[in-house]
Amino acid sequence: MLQYGIMMYMNPEAYKKRDIILDSIADGVFTIDKNWHITTYNRAAEEITGIPREKAIGQICKDVLRASVCETDCALRYTMDTGSPVINKPVHIIDAEGGRKAITISTALLKDDKGRVIGGVETFRDMTVVEELRKQVQDKYTYEDIISRNHIIQGLFNILPQVAESDCTVLIEGQTGTGKELFARAIHNLSPRREKSFVAVNCSALPDTLLESELFGYKAGAFTDAKKDKPGRFALAQGGSLFLDEIGDVSAAIQVKLLRVLQEKTYEPVGAVSSEKANVRIIVASNKGLVELVEQGKFRNDLYYRINVVKLPLPPLKDRSEDIPLLIEHFIHRFNGIYNKNICCLSDDAMAAMLNYDYPGNIRELENSIEHCFVLCQGDVIETRHLPPSMKKSITFKDSDISTFRTLRQTEALMIERALRRNKGNRTAAAKELGINASTLFRKLKGLNIRTE
């Protein structure tokens, strides 16, 4: 990362050493004088832009880089005018072959050995590989809008098509915010019923009297305000799928009625004198352990056995730390479109805080946290000051730790450490969970200086 000022010593030997250093840097680097003419141009800049050094030096920088911000929002001009650096600003350039290429740029003032401003310096990083990797990640780890590389979720991905193809009742268990409805929708979208309706009901949001009429509908005259027939959710989902969320909260009376639907495939609207057929695939979800509720006598065991044909247990986000960077990237991309911003990423310490947080609200809380950051962030990089207050409390890294790693390295180390803790130090099991070979994990432990007991 660029410092706020760069010293350049005005002698031939210093120039030679400077060129050697600049050519060893993987990022493109060029400097300009006060008249915006390029004075140095390293080898990486040649490779990224396709323009050789001999043609670039002496040219006005906008004629060489041809970036999307050159005319309207030049980062170097901002730095030259204000003295403030620009860090990791995402832009696009046109290379020598006329292709559009994504890069991130950082700028700083260029000073001589007496501290006088003599120009500016810009570094830029080719994001083409990152964009390609992002597409590969989306192809490999995204399934019906569910994003995960966690081994448990990947296992569910493998069986989801077979589960969807059948017409059995499915029970999805997981904490609030773990994506239970997403899995229910995925089952519907993969099933033969996909052309019909998917209807969702939150059973905990309605009292018994309303829930019964909401599920089964009612006939005119069934009660005072029933002026005409109203179809229930079972009728609306006819031929499709009905998702009953938080089924553990329904009363014993409603449990009996649901059991009859599952057993006989019929139901009676409130005030009706005859039954109606229910051609509906039922998917249920609970944020409570239904086995415990059965043992406590709060949930009918016969109903539990009816809905527990196939169970999909969803782990909490704190046990899926490897998914956090993927989800952050997904939410950043989505909120950029919603808020018309161009935020590229999180700073190292902000990413560390998000990785170190426990997420009692799971994925929904992570999504809300990123949106909170979008509201406050006016630049291109989300910093710790933009995080929600609860997340700031999770920062336990020392400044020296944060500065030692770049985001990818730090993220990788945290993921490996957490996988080892979850598997009680078993490297083979941790490697399997992370989706890598045990030998690869050993090399990473050594390269990242991770000590294991």
Buried (B, 14 or more C-beta within 10 A) or exposed (E): EBEEBBEBEEEEEEEEEBBEEBBEEEBBBBBBEEEBBBBBBBBBBBEBBEBEBEBBBEBEBBEBBBBBBBEEEBBBBBBBEEEEBBBBBBBEBBBEEEEEBBBBBBBBBBBEEEEEEBBBBBBBBBBEEBEEEBEEBBEEBBBBEBBBBBBBBBEBBEEBEEBBEBBEBBBBBBBBBBBBBBBBBBBBBBBEBEEBBBBBBBBBEBEEEEBBBBBBBBBEEBEEEBEEBBBBBBBBBBEBBBBBBBBBBBBEEBBEBBBBBBEEEEBBBBBBEEBBEBEBBBBBBBBBEBEEBBEEEBBBEEBBEBBBBBEBEBBBBBBBBBBBBBBBBBBBEBBBEEEEBEBBBBBBBBBBBBBBBEBEBBBBBBBBBBBBBBEEBEBBBBBBEBBBEEBBEBBEBEEEBBEBBEBEEBBBBBBBBBBBEBBEEBBEBBBBBBBBEEEEBEEBBEEBEBEEE
